[in-house]
Amino acid sequence: MIKSYLATDIGHVRKDNEDASAILPRHAFVVADGMGGHAGGGTASQILVHSVRQYIDDFGDRALQEDDLAQAILAANRDILATAFEKPALRGMGTTAVLLALDKEKARWAHVGDSRLYLLRAGKLRQVTRDHSLVEELVCNGTITEEEARVHPRKNILTRAVGVEVAPKVDSGSFALADGDRFLLCTDGLTNMVEDVEIQNLMQNTGDVAHALVQKALAAGGHDNVTALVVAIDGA
Ligand code: CA
């Protein structure tokens, strides 16, 4: 049995919630974090969720594979570019994307940007995706530490996003499910405000963990829009 919980909040600072998210058919899940001036960011993330939903709706009976999730993101990429072309005020908008799809045996995921997928297994939280951000590159090449990355002044700079170039590179992967697995898809409004160890602690609880995670981010300051989508395999 698969249970899912979705929570989002504008936060205490921003005027709009530019995060978008959905629990989709076929045990698929999506979270997006829009960027770009004026209404652009919120438009890009909403187009992404809409396009991904349409892609999955139109998919037929074949099981969703890893590459299908990447293709869904690329379809959204085309839709965002087309909208920006038609409406000059929206040019420069873009969005992150993280997708998860589950069947009886496997988890499959795809992502672009710094929205994240985490897996809680046997009580331990593991970050499945690696951010496409400047600070992640600086951590990888040893220029700065993980601790320095958390407070880096340019931590918002993404190295990849959806809707800003013709063919963005999409990362994807898959792995076998284990009983009791729990997944978290979230935006940086959560991970910038709440440490991984606190996320791990909250993820052990049953019930609407997504709401609890968002409340934690708000209590910590809520500097950004915050979205958490939690998927539990055991139905807890
Ligand atoms: Ca954000």
Residues whose N, C-alpha, C, O or C-beta is under 5 A from the ligand:
A	BS01	CA	D33 T187 D188 G189 D224 N225
